[in-house]
Amino acid sequence: MKYLFPFLSLFLFISEISAQSDVEDYIQQFNRMAVEEMHKFGIPASITLAQGILESGSGKSGLAVRSNNHFGIKCHTGWAGRKTYHDDDKKNECFRVYTEASESFRDHSLFLFHRSRYSFLFELERTDYKEWAKGLKKAGYATNPKYAHLLINLIERYNLHAYDLIEDMEMYAEMEKKKNADENEQELSEELANVGGPITDEVKPIISQHSGNVFLFNRIKTVISGPDDNLVSISQKHNIKIKRLKKYNELYDGEDLTPGMKVFLQPKRKKGPYRYHVVKPGESIREIAQMYGMKAGDLYEKNHMQANDQAAPSELLSLRKTNDNTPATISYEEFLRNKNEMIKQKERLEKKVVESPAPIVADKKERIIESPPQIDELVNNEKPSEVIEEVAELNEDGDEIIEAAADVAEEAIYTVQKGDTLYSIARWFKTSVENIKAWNNLESNALAIGQALIVGK
């Protein structure tokens, strides 16, 4: 029974994320229609959107999908259009059918505008969404006693009332332009979220593109350190004292920057940019905190953990609010074993890459690139004794080419560890889930600890 509650919590969390995504997609798709209807008929765009979300299940209800009816409008006397029948307040009730969603939005406006029982609503300010919500319930739009509360909650949760302030479509265009710019910045933040860990083929182009450029991550001025950067060079370039850089990035005495590391030029935040992080084998709390631009102490505190505790693989860490649960922890020795095992597996694969016959390409030079140390110095400020080496080549344009695992003639074998998934293993070894399943004749994604997998051919 004790295993049921964590599973149920995870299921509810996933369901909540999925529902939120559906609502956001609906707003993105239909906000323009709502604003246009507002300008023509005076119905607040926030009310139209909230009703559409609520009545259509964010566009996922059968009535919305099959009949384009987003507002649950029934046939009523005088409806000459197409009809469909569903059980609602009564059995087999008649609902209107539309050719496309825009017809439903227009009919919703006309429905409210021409019926006398809703006429008092049009005396309200279009920015007074609360009174509009209460008025719709009072006029009998829906039978749910909490209908007004549900509308108001949606409007405030998703900031829909911002659309009520749009004076004309020119202002709407400016608002969309700004929103797109904000989304681009958010995409950049998401793209850079995992930078700072092992330098993989996926991360290399990101580092190359953003190295040395200042950008905002978690509302903090940030740079990506290049291969030749250190505390001194970053300090001089951005006019920040080394002491401050070390404090902002929670660096130990004697510790310097590593290539591809996110370097914060301002103090880190108490909260991360996202709600949760799923711990991967070998990840330390310090690494995770640096990954998201938040202070390690705050990450410990939000998750009821003691200093130097390490979360077990697959545990869910809260990055913004206090965690309802205390994540399971592992000993420092087990954490190091996880870290070392992942490093050794990666080193073995990369050794096979190095030892495999190199392709003959004219006018290319081979060089060694050192990736950042893979073992955090969390105890006694000890420095890791090993670094991982990757053999890269430069093509004629100076771009790096890393030989992929798929090009290795000899099979590479990996032993499944606690917390591993096919997805995490595929990412680590720079291949795909489909490849691993095909190489190992797997019919499902289920894995067993100790299972030997072919991860490269």
DAQUIWO-V406453 format. One record per backbone hydrogen bond with DSSP energy under -0.5 kcal/mol. NH is the residue of the N-H (numbers start at 1). CO is the residue of the C=O. E is the energy in kcal/mol with one decimal. If there is no record, write none. Layout:
# DAQUIWO-V406453
nh=[NH NH]
co=[CO CO]
e=[E E]
This chain:
# DAQUIWO-V406453
nh=[4 5 6 7 8 9 10 11 12 13 14 15 16 17 18 19 20 21 22 23 24 25 26 27 28 29 30 31 34 35 36 37 38 39 40 41 42 42 48 49 50 51 52 53 54 55 56 57 58 60 60 61 65 66 67 67 68 69 70 75 79 80 84 86 88 93 93 95 96 97 98 103 104 105 106 107 108 109 110 111 112 113 114 115 116 118 119 121 122 122 123 124 128 129 132 133 134 135 136 137 138 139 140 141 147 150 151 152 153 154 155 156 157 158 160 161 162 163 164 165 165 166 167 172 173 174 175 176 177 178 179 180 181 182 183 184 185 186 187 188 189 190 191 192 193 195 197 200 204 205 206 207 208 209 210 211 212 213 215 217 217 220 222 223 224 225 225 229 234 235 236 237 238 239 240 245 246 247 248 249 250 251 255 260 261 263 263 264 265 266 269 272 277 279 279 283 288 289 290 291 292 293 293 294 295 299 300 301 302 303 303 304 305 309 310 312 314 315 317 317 319 320 323 327 327 330 335 336 337 338 339 340 341 342 343 344 345 346 347 348 349 350 351 352 353 354 355 356 361 364 365 367 369 371 371 376 378 382 390 392 392 393 394 395 395 398 401 403 403 407 408 412 414 416 416 420 425 426 427 428 429 430 431 436 437 438 439 440 441 442 450 451 453 455 455 456]
co=[1 1 2 3 4 5 6 7 8 9 10 11 12 13 14 15 16 17 18 19 20 21 22 23 24 25 26 27 30 31 32 33 34 35 36 37 37 38 44 45 46 47 48 49 50 51 52 53 53 56 57 56 61 62 62 63 64 63 68 94 76 78 95 93 90 86 90 84 73 82 67 100 100 101 102 103 104 105 106 107 108 109 110 111 114 115 116 118 118 119 120 121 125 127 128 129 130 131 132 133 134 135 137 136 144 146 147 148 149 150 151 152 153 154 155 155 159 160 161 161 162 163 165 168 169 170 171 172 173 174 175 176 177 178 179 180 181 182 183 184 185 186 187 188 190 192 194 198 200 201 202 203 204 205 206 207 224 210 222 215 220 217 215 263 210 223 261 226 230 231 232 233 234 235 235 241 242 243 244 245 247 246 252 225 258 223 261 262 221 221 293 319 317 277 315 280 284 285 286 287 288 289 290 289 269 295 296 297 298 299 300 301 300 306 330 328 279 312 277 315 275 275 302 303 325 310 331 332 333 334 335 336 337 338 339 340 341 342 343 344 345 346 347 348 349 350 351 352 359 361 394 392 390 369 388 374 376 379 369 367 390 401 365 393 399 395 393 391 401 404 405 456 453 414 451 417 421 422 423 424 425 427 426 432 433 434 435 436 438 437 416 448 414 412 453 412]
e=[-1.4 -0.8 -0.6 -1.3 -2.8 -2.8 -2.4 -2.5 -2.6 -2.3 -2.5 -2.4 -2.4 -2.3 -2.4 -2.5 -2.4 -2.2 -2.0 -2.1 -2.4 -2.3 -2.1 -2.5 -2.3 -2.1 -2.4 -1.8 -1.9 -2.2 -2.6 -2.4 -1.9 -2.1 -1.4 -2.9 -0.6 -2.2 -2.1 -2.6 -2.5 -2.8 -2.3 -2.7 -2.5 -3.2 -1.9 -0.7 -2.0 -0.6 -1.2 -2.7 -2.8 -2.7 -0.5 -1.4 -1.2 -1.7 -0.9 -1.9 -1.3 -0.5 -2.1 -2.5 -3.1 -3.1 -0.6 -3.2 -2.0 -1.9 -3.0 -0.9 -1.0 -2.1 -2.2 -2.6 -2.1 -1.7 -2.5 -2.8 -1.9 -2.6 -2.3 -0.6 -0.5 -1.8 -1.3 -1.5 -0.6 -1.1 -1.4 -1.7 -1.7 -1.5 -1.8 -2.4 -2.3 -2.6 -2.3 -1.6 -2.5 -2.6 -1.0 -2.5 -1.9 -2.6 -2.2 -2.5 -2.6 -2.0 -2.4 -2.4 -2.4 -2.1 -2.2 -0.6 -1.3 -1.8 -0.7 -0.5 -1.0 -1.2 -0.6 -1.7 -2.2 -1.8 -2.3 -2.6 -2.1 -2.2 -2.4 -2.6 -1.8 -2.3 -2.5 -2.2 -1.8 -2.2 -2.8 -2.1 -2.2 -2.6 -2.7 -2.0 -0.8 -1.2 -1.1 -1.2 -2.2 -0.8 -0.5 -2.6 -2.8 -2.3 -2.3 -2.1 -1.6 -1.9 -2.4 -0.5 -2.5 -1.1 -2.7 -2.2 -0.7 -0.5 -2.5 -1.3 -2.4 -2.3 -2.4 -2.5 -2.2 -0.7 -1.8 -2.1 -2.5 -1.7 -3.2 -1.9 -0.9 -2.4 -1.9 -3.0 -1.9 -3.3 -0.5 -0.6 -3.1 -0.5 -2.3 -2.5 -1.9 -0.6 -2.6 -2.1 -2.4 -2.5 -2.2 -2.4 -1.5 -0.6 -0.7 -2.5 -2.2 -1.8 -2.4 -2.3 -2.7 -1.0 -0.6 -1.6 -2.7 -2.4 -0.7 -2.8 -3.4 -1.8 -3.1 -0.6 -2.9 -0.8 -3.5 -0.5 -0.6 -2.5 -2.5 -2.5 -2.2 -2.6 -2.6 -3.4 -2.7 -2.1 -2.0 -2.9 -2.4 -2.1 -3.0 -2.7 -1.9 -2.7 -2.5 -1.7 -1.8 -2.5 -2.6 -1.4 -0.8 -0.8 -0.7 -2.0 -1.9 -0.5 -1.8 -0.6 -1.6 -2.0 -1.7 -1.9 -0.6 -1.4 -1.7 -0.5 -2.2 -2.0 -1.9 -0.6 -0.5 -1.7 -1.7 -2.3 -3.0 -0.5 -2.9 -1.8 -2.4 -2.6 -2.3 -2.1 -2.3 -1.1 -2.7 -2.0 -2.5 -2.3 -3.1 -1.7 -0.8 -2.5 -2.7 -2.3 -3.4 -3.1 -0.6 -0.9]
